[in-house]
Amino acid sequence: MGAPNAGVRKWIACDFDGVIALTPDGKFPRVQEFRGLRVMEGCREGMEWLVAKGFRIVIWTCRDDKAALRAFLKENSLPFH
């Protein structure tokens, strides 16, 4: 008998503002601003760990500019699907 969850995709949604990114002074960013944002400490490592454990990561956000969001994630080597 195989593992009970064999072949099941594992997904996790990760919020962008205040979870992945903060302003340089550590505040919650304004929605639509990407300039000056920084990745929260430990975020990249945590996301990479999740991917290594077989999770696919979806970014949860209310931001409209998805191209800018993807660019931020790629520029900061953050995994997402």
FINULUM-781151 format. One record per residue: x, y, z of N, C-alpha, C in turn. Coordinates in steps of 0.001 Angstrom, whole numbers, plus 500000, padded with zeros to 6 digits. Example, Ala and Ser with C-alpha at 12.3 -4.5 7.8 and 13.67 -1.06 7.14 Angstrom:
! FINULUM-781151
513190494310507800512300495500507800513200496700507800
512850497750507080513670498940507140512900500030507870
This chain:
! FINULUM-781151
500843498828500000500000500000500000500897501247500000
500567502225499161501350503454499061501007504445500159
501740505530500169501480506590501140500084507165500898
499364507558501954497983508023501801497838509263500921
498859510090500850498782511319500050499659511264498815
500059510090498407500930509944497242500252510531496012
500977511338495287500464511926494060499610513168494264
499357513554495513498549514737495797499440515970495746
499007516966494977499768518225494931499530519012496204
500608519556496723500509520384497921500687521840497505
499712522660497799499748524075497471499727524884498755
500368526038498710500302526964499834500184528368499258
499321529174499850499167530570499439499931531430500439
500707532344499926501525533219500766501175534667500444
500750535411501435500399536820501241501656537616500921
501510538635500103502666539435499696502966540536500706
502027541437500914502260542613501767502309542241503238
503423542530503869503576542262505288504026540849505617
504074539968504606504553538596504826505817538365503996
505749538675502711506916538547501846507709539861501827
506998540979501742507680542272501556507251543308502586
508234544138502946508013545284503833508746546489503257
508416547660503760509167548857503388510511548818504105
511492549637503665512806549623504323512745549909505833
511743550668506272511646550958507706510794549926508455
510465548816507772509766547721508422508265547880508524
507705548824507785506260549052507831505548548279506730
504251548161506903503402547527505904503400548416504656
503708547867503468503791548698502273502434549185501776
502478550301501045501260550782500391500989549891499200
499752549627498972499387548692497896499789549314496577
500266549044495655500682549530494353502095550085494343
502742550213495476504130550664495495505042549448495542
505996549415494621506991548333494640508379548894494919
508565550170494591509869550800494782510244550801496258
511429550349496551511925550405497922511497549259498825
510734548319498316510330547198499163511512546272499424
511498545623500554512524544629500856511853543329501237
512560542245501007512059540915501364512249540723502867
511222540227503521511317539993504963512386538946505264
513066539137506364514123538221506777513583536798506915
514267535852506304513900534451506384512847534009505375
512265534946504667511190534619503727511690533730502582
512775534131501948513306533354500810513626531923501240
514302531802502374514680530478502873513445529637503188
512444530258503778511212529538504090510486529071502840
510443529935501834509782529572500581510553528465499872
511875528548499886512695527494499269512512526166499989
512376526202501321512146524993502104510821524348501701
509779525185501559508470524669501156508535523998499786
509219524629498844509362524045497504510105522709497594
511163522668498409511933521427498574511068520308499175
510067520675499962509158519697500567508002519331499635
508030519878498410507025519504497414505844520444497281
505886521567497962504793522531497855504954523409496626
503831523817496066503793524828495017503251526082495687
503877527218495420503536528459496114502754529394495197
501618529841495708500802530846495033500894532116495871
501117533241495222501195534515495934499796535114496008
499379535434497216498063536011497476498237537505497647
497530538302496842497661539754496948496463540455496327
496236541664496756495197542516496163495805543482495147
497091543397494945497758544296494000497296544009492578
497092545075491812496628544945490428497754544672489443
498936545201489712500042545127488749500788543796488893
500236542774488259500815541430488380502192541342487727
502428542124486661503746542113486014504808542646486975
504503543721487683505449544279488655505660543297489813
504610542618490211504723541615491278505649540480490850
505427539947489651506296538869489143507738539339489047
507942540575488569509294541120488449509964541192489824
509247541661490841509796541741492194510198540358492688
509322539382492493509607538021492954510832537451492244
510912537639490931512053537116490162513344537840490537
513298539173490673514493539949491034515047539534492389
514177539071493251514593538683494606514703537166494776
514698536450493652514854534982493644513883534273494568
512623534726494560511597534112495374510785533138494525
510682531878494948509967530887494147508455531092494213
507796530907493084506336530969493014505872530192491798
504597529832491777504036529065490664502801529756490147
